[in-house]
Amino acid sequence: MTAIAIDPIAELPPATSWRRLLFSRRIVIGGGILLFIVLICFLTLPITLNGNSDFSYALQHASSGQRPPQFSPAWMCFGTTKLGQSLLGRCLTGGCLSLTIGFAAAAISVFLGVTVGLLAGYRGGWLDSLLMRIVDVLYSLPYILLVILFKIALERPLSQIRWLPDRWANVIVLLLAIGLVSWLTMARVIRGQVLSLRSLPFIEAARAAGLPEWKIFARHLLPNLVGPITVYATLTIPSAILQESMLSFLGIGIQPPLPTWGSLASESLDLALNPIYHRWWLLVFPCTLLAVTLLSLNFLGDGLRDAFDPKRTAANI
């Protein structure tokens, strides 16, 4: 009888993979904090969008401008803005927009990156060279310039849609612009994985059996790319949120009156750093929520990377 060699770094069985996911402290802590923030922001959306509610992001209380945090009434527990708006309501609404832009931009990035990486890695030849040269050219251009170019190109067509308000058209333009420039790293990672997979015996057997390319992609390549795709998608979300915050801080992101964590920090910077009267709450609360969300996403991404890579000893913690 012929002995069968067992690859020590072969893919882990599903039970072991789930065990690693459930017992990873990074995944539990990061995922738990992220889930809590997402649920709080989105479950309170009907209240914060209600113009008659004190928690509304847009409702102004003329006599309560720039009030520090206080426990009573509840809508003032984060303090108020210079226009008397509830900072708590604006932080919750801003969290919804920041998270939506982050997740949507990451989805666009994953779709484009996986598509380009699969085609370049599997086909090879002139198509691989062409796609990778396009990626290299886009990498060489400044990120801010690309976002501004996409924003200019997309904003006018979307603003002409009658049933789409201008403020929401601006949100869609921003998430499309961020997603369309964030897929480059994903494409290179997927291409490298496909190059290592396409020469393995099971891919050769699928080709010899006459399977069409789309079936090879769907049944054989994509299931083996779930780990890298999940990890890099998780790490793309905080990058997209941070990019949106940076663009809003520079004044080319979400336009008022819609809030995001980045725009809240930008519009309150002068008031919070006033040398005579420090309105610290205007800067501390949105920046804290942004920092905690980014840290939890990075914890979650690191934990998923460790869990999907059996060669990393850190996956045992």
N, C-alpha and C positions, 0 to 999 in steps of 0.2 A: 504493500500500500504506500501511496505517496503522502508524505507529511504535508500538512497545510500550514503555511506560515501565517501568523496573525500579526497584523500591523499594530504596534503598540500605540500609535497615535490615530487609529481609525476613529471614525465618528462615534460618539458615545450613544448608547441606546437611549430611547426617549425617556425612560424612567430616570436614568442618571442625569440627563439634561434638565428635566423638571426638578429633580432634587437639588441640583446646583442653583437653579433659579430661585427656588423657594427658600433655600438656606443661605443665600448670599445676603449679608448684612447691607451691602451697598444697594442692592436692588430693592430690598424691603424698605430701607430708610428713604432712599431717593424716590422710589415709586410711591410710597405712602405719602410723603410730603407733597409730591406733584399732584397726586390724586386729590388730596385735600384742597389744594389751591384751585384746581380745575373745577371741582364740584362747587366750591363756595362762589367762584366767579360766575359760573354759568347758571347755577340754580337761582341766584339772586338777580339774574338779568331781567325778568319781568318787573321787578321792583325798581331797579336802577334806570330802566327805560321808561318808566311811568312818569310822565311830566307832572303829575299831581302829588307824587310821593316826596317826602323830605329827603329820601335817599337818592333821588334822581340826579343824574350826572349834570343836568342842565339847569335845574331849578335854582334860582337865586334868592337868597334871603338878604335883603338890603341892609337889615339891622344887625347881621351876624357875620360881617366880613372879617377875615383874618383872626378868627377866634382860635385859641389853643385847644388841644384835645381835652375833652371832659366827658364823663360817663353819662351825664344826663343833659339833654336828650341823647338817645342812642346814635342818631345820625351825625352827632358832633364828636364821636369818640376818636376820630382821626383829626379833628379840627376842621376848619373851613378855609376856603380859598379867599382871594381878595374880593371876589364877587359874591361871597356868601354861599357858595356851593359846598355841598357835603364832600369832603375829601375822601371819606370812606366810599361813597357812591361812585366817585370818579375813579378811584383806585380799582374797584371791582369791575366797572365797565372797561377801564383801560386794560385790566388783566385779560378780559375776554378778547379784546381786539389784538393785544400782543400775542396771546396764545394762538388765536386763530391764524394770524399772519405767520407765526412760527411753524405751526403744523401744516398749513397749506403750502408754504414755500418749501418745506421739507418734502412734502408729497410730490410737488413738481420736480424738485431736485432728484428724488429717487427715481421717478419715472424716466426722466431724460437721461440720467446717469446710467441706469440699468440698461436702457435701450441702446444707447451709444456704446457702452462697454461690451454688451453681448455681441452686437454686430461687429465691432472692431476686433474683439478677441477671437470670435469663432470663424469669421470669414478670413481675416488676415489679409495679406497682400496689399493692393493699392487702396482698398477701402479702409483698412487699418491705418495706413500712412496718412490718408486724407483726413480721417476723423481726428487722429491724434495731433496733426498739425493745426487743425482748427482749435482744438483744446489748448495747444501751446500758445496760439495767437491770442485767444481770450484770456489766458493766464497772464500774458504780458501787459494787458491793458489795465489801467487803474480801476479798482472796484467802483469807486464813487462815480467815475465817468460812465461806466457801463450802466449803472443804475439810473443815472440821469438821462442817458440816451434812451433806455427802455421806457422810462417814465414819460419822456416827451413823445415817443412814438406811439404809446398806448393810451395816453390820457385823453387826447382829442377824440379818437374813435369811440371810446367808452363813454365820454361825457355827452355824446350826441344821442345816446340811447334814451328815449323819452321816459321809459318807466324806471330808469335807474337814477336815483338822486346823485348829485355831484359829490356829496361827502362819501357815499359808499363806492362810487366810481374811483375815488382817490384811494380807498382801502384796497380795492381789487387791483388797481394799477401797481400799488406798492408791493403786494404779495407776489404778483406776477414778475415784477422786476427783480425782486430778491431771489425768487425761485429760478429764474432764467439765468442767473449768474452763479448759482450755488451748486451746480451739478458736476463741475469739472473734476473735483477730487473723487466723487463717486464713480464717474466714468473710468478714471484710471485704476481705481481699486477693483472694480468689476472686470475690467479688461485683463488685469493681471491674474485674477482668479480663474477666468475662463481659459486663458492661455495654459494654465497648469492643469485644468480639467479636460480639455479637449483631446489631449493625447492619452488619456487613461483608457483601459480596455473597455469599460462599459459604454463610453461614447463611440469608440470604434465599432463595437458590436451593434449599437443603434444605427450607425451609418450603414454598416453592412446589411442590416435587416431592411434597409430602404425606407426608414422613417423620415418623413419630411422635417425640415429644419424647425418649424414651429413646434412640432411634438418633441423634438430633442430639447429645445429651449424649455418648454413647459414641464416635461416629465423628468428630465435628467439634469439639466443645468440649474434651473431656478431653485429646485429643492436643496441643492448643494450650496446655494448662494444665500440662503435665508439668514444664516449667521452674520456674514459681513454686511448684508443689506440692513438688517435690524440694528446692528451696532452703529453704523455710520448714519442711518436715519435718525437714531436717538441723539447722536452728537451734532447733527445738522440743525435740529430744532433750536437748541440754545444759541447756536451761531446766528440763525435767522432772527431770533428775538433780539439779540444784541445788536445786529445790523439795523433792524427797524428802530430800535431805541437810539442808536447813533444818528440815523438819518432824521428822526424826529427832533433830536437834540440840535441838529444843524439847521432845522427849519425846512427840510425838503421831504419830510415824512408825512404822517397823518396830519391833516389840517384841522384847526379848531372849527367847531366846538367839540368834535370827537376827541376823547382823551386816550392816550396810551401811557404806559409807564415812562417811556422815554420823553414824550411831550410834556408830561406832568413835571418831570425833573427839569426840563428845559425852561418852561414858563415860570417856574418858582425859584430859579437859581438866584436871581438878583434879590428877591425878597428874603430868601433863606440866609443869604450871606450879608445881609444888611448890617453894617457895623454898629448901628444905633439900636435897632430892635430886631433880634434874630427870630425869624419865623421858621424855626428848624423843622417843624412837623411837615411843612410843604415839600421838603426835600427828603426827609428821613423815611417816611412811609412808602412812597413809590419806589425809592431806590432799594429799600430793604426787601420789598416784595419781588423786585426784579432780581436781586442778588440771590435770594433763597430759591427762586424758581430755576435760575441758571445752575446753581450748585446741585439742586436735586436732579436736574436733567443730566448733568455731568456724572453724578454718582450712579444714576441709572445706566448711562451709557458704559461707564467703566465696569459695572457689575455684569452687564450683558456681554461685554467683550471677554471678560474672564470666564463666564459660564459657557460661552460657545467655543472657547479655545481650550482644549484639554491639555495643551502643553504648558499652560500657565499655572504655576503652583498657587498663585493668588486666588484661583477659583475655589480653593478649599476653605476660604475664610468666610 
